[in-house]
Amino acid sequence: MRQPDGATPLNPGCFIYGGLAMSHFGHALLEGVSRLWFIRANPDMPILWHDIALPVPHSLWPSWWDELWQMPVLDRHVHHAIRQPARFAKIVVPRPGLTIGETLHLAQARRYKG
């Protein structure tokens, strides 16, 4: 299919929406890490992250984000940071395994065994 001039190119393939990548620890857990149950079950799919710069830094634990990226469940994937509008052929948006006032998904509750 031909794209109109000036259109954002279409990224082919299927991607997992990982959520928001930001320095706010609580939001990173609820918006991104809570989808690890699906990410872990699909190690061959690349992950899309919304890279959001907050106007006021919130990180009280400066190395937590680096430690998160070293988790075995994440280091097997290709990661893409979205910083501007983009088009993708298919994006799977998993239901978060943990939401405020809801429940904990069984796959999210299982202990990771590397």
N, C-alpha and C positions, 0 to 999 in steps of 0.2 A: 504494500500500500504506500503510495507516495504521500509525503508530508508537505503541507503548505510551507512556502518560504518563511524562514524565521521561526518555525515551530521547534519546540524542544524535542531532541531526538528521543525515540522510544527505546528504553532499555529492555532487551528481550529476556525471556526466562521468568522464573517464579522466585519471588523474594518473600522473606518473613519480615513483617513490621515488628521491630524490636521495641519501639517506643521512643521516649524522650531521653536524650543524653544531655544531662545538665549537671552542674556542680551541687545541686541541692539533694542531699542524701535521701531524704524521705520520698521526694518525688521520683528520683531515679529508681528506688525500690518499687514503688507502686506503679510507675509508668513503664518501666523496662524490665527489671529483674523478675517481675511477677509473670512474665511470659516465658521464662526459662523452661517450663515444663514442655512447651511445644518446640522450642529451639533445640533442646536436648534430644527430642524424639526425631528431629529432622536435621542431622549433622551435615548433609550435603547442600542445604539451601543457604544462600547468602542472606545476610541480615541488613535491613535498612534502619538507621537511627536518625531521628531528628536531632541535629546538633543545635542546642539552644544556649546562647550566651545570656546569662542573667545580668541585669544591670548592677546588682550588688552580689559579690561572691558570697556563697553560703557554706563553703567547705571548712568545717572545723577539724577535719581529719584529712589533711592534704593528699595522702597517698591512697585513699580508699578507692578512687576510680582506677588507678593503675593496678591495684590488687584485684579488683573485679575483673578486669580484662585478662588476668592470668588464670582465671578459673578454667578447668579442663572443658567444661561445657561450652565455653565461648571461644577458646583458642583453636577449635577445629573449623570454624566458620570464616568465610570472607565477610568483612564488614564494610558497609558504605555509609558515610555520613552525609545526610541531606542538609544542605545549607541554603538552597534556593529551589524554586519549583522544578520538578522533574517528572518524567512520564515513565511508567513501567508497564510491561505487558500484563503481569499478574502479581498481586500482592496478597499474601495471606495475613490477615489481622487476627492473631489468636486472642481468645478471650483471656484476660488477665487471670492468673492463678490465685491472686489475692486482691480483693477490693475492700475498701473501707465500708463497713456495715454489711458485708456480704458473707462470703465463705472462703475457705481455703481449698483450692483444687487438689484432688488426691495426688496427682502427679507432682504438684508443687510441694506437698507435704512430705513426700518420700525423701529420705536422706540420700544425698549424692554419694555414690560408692565408686567414683572415678573409673 
